[in-house]
Amino acid sequence: MSQHTLTLLRFTYKKLKEKLTVSDSKKLFHERFPYVIPGLYKRIVDEMLVELNLLNHQNEFKQDYLFCIGLTETFKELTKGYKPEKHLDLLFESLCGSSNFESNEIKEISQKTLEKFKNKSSKDILRFLKEKSESKPYPSRILNLGIYILISKAQDFKDQKESEINNMISDIFENLSLSPNKAEKDIGIYKNSISKLEQAKELMEELRIKDKKK
């Protein structure tokens, strides 16, 4: 075992026994992921890292299935086009591990839940969410997006009008004692981020083609 690895293990063990600062998490992340992150994705990765660190400090926070869906699916969506693609698994593991989250466990919970609701109707998902809401979940952007993503995968989601979708989402968040307004804002920002990311990638591709023709 190299001295570098030994130092990292000691540092990690020490920090696992106490609350990690954002600085700690960033240091651990870069130790675990020693690669240059493309400029288009740096802000996304940094925001996720900070958010996970903050959630790890909240005693009321619980890693439930909605959080797991929110984290895994937004990561997939916001890192589309990332190159080299083979780095994505390590990138996700490093993000989770740097704030004491277990990436494999999160992936497994997310995958099992999404598989369970594959081809289900929005009514089926809504009923499940209501039945599972035994206590108020800890509010977070990742949780809000997890709820939205689960609903958006409903078989009949795209067939519904925008107003019906908004009412359904609002009903779900009110039933879970979560803020519909905050959820609407988080969902709007998420959609906007995806749109801007797609535009940026298209622009970069156009520039690449132009340079190639020169």
C-alpha positions in Angstrom: 0.0 0.0 0.0 1.4 3.4 -1.1 2.0 6.2 1.4 -0.5 8.3 -0.6 -3.3 5.6 -0.2 -2.4 5.2 3.5 -2.7 8.9 4.1 -6.1 9.0 2.4 -7.4 6.1 4.4 -6.4 7.7 7.7 -7.9 11.0 6.7 -11.1 9.3 5.5 -11.4 7.3 8.8 -10.9 10.4 10.9 -13.5 12.3 9.0 -16.0 9.5 9.0 -16.1 9.9 12.8 -17.0 13.6 12.6 -19.0 16.0 10.5 -17.3 16.8 7.2 -16.9 20.5 6.2 -17.4 21.4 2.6 -13.7 21.8 2.3 -13.2 18.3 3.7 -15.6 16.9 1.2 -13.9 18.7 -1.7 -10.6 17.4 -0.6 -11.9 13.8 -0.4 -13.6 14.1 -3.7 -10.5 15.2 -5.6 -8.5 12.5 -3.9 -11.0 9.9 -5.1 -11.5 11.5 -8.5 -8.1 12.7 -9.7 -9.2 13.7 -13.2 -10.0 17.0 -14.9 -13.7 17.7 -15.0 -14.8 19.3 -18.4 -15.8 22.9 -17.9 -19.4 22.3 -18.9 -19.9 20.0 -15.9 -17.8 21.6 -13.2 -20.6 23.8 -11.7 -23.0 20.8 -11.7 -20.6 18.6 -9.8 -19.7 21.3 -7.4 -23.3 22.1 -6.6 -24.1 18.4 -6.0 -21.1 18.0 -3.8 -22.0 21.0 -1.6 -25.7 19.8 -1.4 -24.7 16.3 -0.3 -22.4 17.7 2.3 -25.1 19.9 3.8 -27.6 17.1 3.9 -25.1 14.9 5.7 -25.1 17.5 8.5 -28.9 17.4 9.0 -29.9 15.0 11.8 -33.5 14.9 10.5 -32.4 13.8 7.0 -33.1 10.2 6.0 -31.8 8.5 2.9 -35.2 7.3 1.5 -36.1 6.0 -1.9 -37.2 9.4 -3.2 -33.8 10.9 -2.4 -32.0 8.0 -4.1 -34.1 8.5 -7.3 -33.5 12.2 -7.2 -29.8 11.9 -6.9 -29.1 9.1 -9.4 -31.5 10.3 -12.1 -30.5 14.0 -11.9 -26.9 12.9 -12.0 -27.6 10.8 -15.2 -29.5 13.6 -16.9 -27.1 16.4 -16.0 -24.0 14.5 -17.0 -25.3 13.4 -20.4 -22.5 13.8 -23.0 -19.8 13.7 -20.3 -16.5 12.5 -21.8 -14.8 10.2 -21.1 -18.0 8.3 -20.3 -16.1 5.6 -18.5 -15.3 8.1 -15.7 -19.0 8.6 -14.8 -19.2 5.6 -12.4 -16.2 6.8 -10.5 -17.5 10.4 -10.5 -20.7 9.4 -8.9 -19.0 7.2 -6.4 -16.6 10.0 -5.5 -19.5 12.5 -5.1 -21.3 10.2 -2.7 -18.3 8.9 -0.8 -16.9 12.4 -0.2 -19.9 13.1 2.0 -20.3 9.7 3.6 -23.0 8.4 1.3 -22.9 4.9 -0.2 -23.2 5.1 -3.9 -24.0 1.4 -4.6 -26.7 1.4 -2.0 -28.3 4.6 -3.5 -28.1 3.1 -7.0 -29.7 -0.1 -5.9 -32.6 1.6 -4.0 -33.2 3.9 -7.0 -33.1 1.1 -9.6 -35.5 -1.2 -7.6 -38.0 1.6 -7.0 -38.0 2.7 -10.7 -38.4 -0.9 -11.8 -41.3 -1.4 -9.4 -43.2 1.5 -11.0 -42.3 0.8 -14.6 -45.4 1.2 -16.8 -47.5 2.2 -13.8 -50.1 5.0 -14.2 -49.8 8.3 -12.4 -52.7 7.4 -10.2 -50.9 4.2 -9.1 -47.8 6.2 -8.2 -49.8 8.9 -6.5 -51.6 6.3 -4.4 -48.2 4.7 -3.5 -46.7 8.0 -2.4 -49.7 8.8 -0.2 -49.5 5.4 1.4 -45.8 5.6 2.0 -45.9 9.1 3.6 -45.9 8.0 7.2 -43.8 11.0 8.3 -42.7 14.2 6.7 -39.5 13.7 4.7 -36.6 16.1 5.1 -37.1 18.8 2.4 -34.4 19.2 -0.2 -33.9 19.9 -3.9 -32.9 16.3 -4.5 -36.0 14.9 -2.8 -38.3 17.3 -4.7 -36.7 16.2 -8.0 -37.0 12.6 -7.0 -40.7 12.9 -6.6 -41.0 14.8 -9.9 -38.9 12.2 -11.8 -40.9 9.3 -10.3 -44.2 10.9 -11.5 -42.7 11.9 -14.8 -42.0 8.3 -15.6 -45.7 7.4 -15.3 -47.2 5.7 -18.3 -49.8 8.4 -18.9 -47.6 11.4 -17.8 -47.1 12.8 -21.3 -50.7 12.4 -22.2 -51.8 14.8 -19.5 -52.2 18.6 -19.8 -49.7 20.9 -18.2 -52.3 22.2 -15.8 -53.3 18.6 -14.7 -49.6 17.7 -14.2 -49.1 20.8 -12.1 -52.1 20.1 -9.9 -51.0 16.5 -9.5 -47.5 17.5 -8.4 -48.9 20.2 -6.1 -51.3 17.6 -4.5 -48.4 15.2 -3.9 -46.2 17.8 -2.2 -49.0 19.1 0.0 -49.8 15.5 1.0 -46.2 15.0 2.1 -46.3 18.3 4.0 -43.7 19.7 1.6 -43.8 23.1 0.0 -45.4 23.0 -3.5 -43.9 26.4 -4.3 -40.4 25.3 -3.5 -40.9 22.1 -5.5 -42.2 24.2 -8.5 -39.1 26.4 -8.3 -36.7 23.4 -8.0 -38.3 21.6 -10.9 -38.3 24.8 -13.1 -34.6 25.3 -12.4 -33.8 21.7 -13.1 -35.6 21.8 -16.5 -33.9 25.1 -17.3 -30.5 23.6 -16.5 -31.1 20.6 -18.8 -32.2 23.0 -21.6 -29.1 25.2 -21.2 -26.8 22.2 -21.1 -28.3 20.9 -24.3 -27.9 24.3 -26.0 -24.2 24.5 -24.8 -23.5 21.0 -26.1 -25.1 21.9 -29.5 -23.0 25.1 -29.7 -19.8 23.2 -28.9 -20.6 20.6 -31.6 -21.2 23.4 -34.1 -17.9 25.0 -33.3 -16.1 21.7 -33.5 -17.6 21.0 -37.0 -16.6 24.5 -38.1 -13.0 24.1 -36.9 -12.8 20.8 -38.6 -13.8 22.3 -41.9 -11.1 25.0 -41.7 
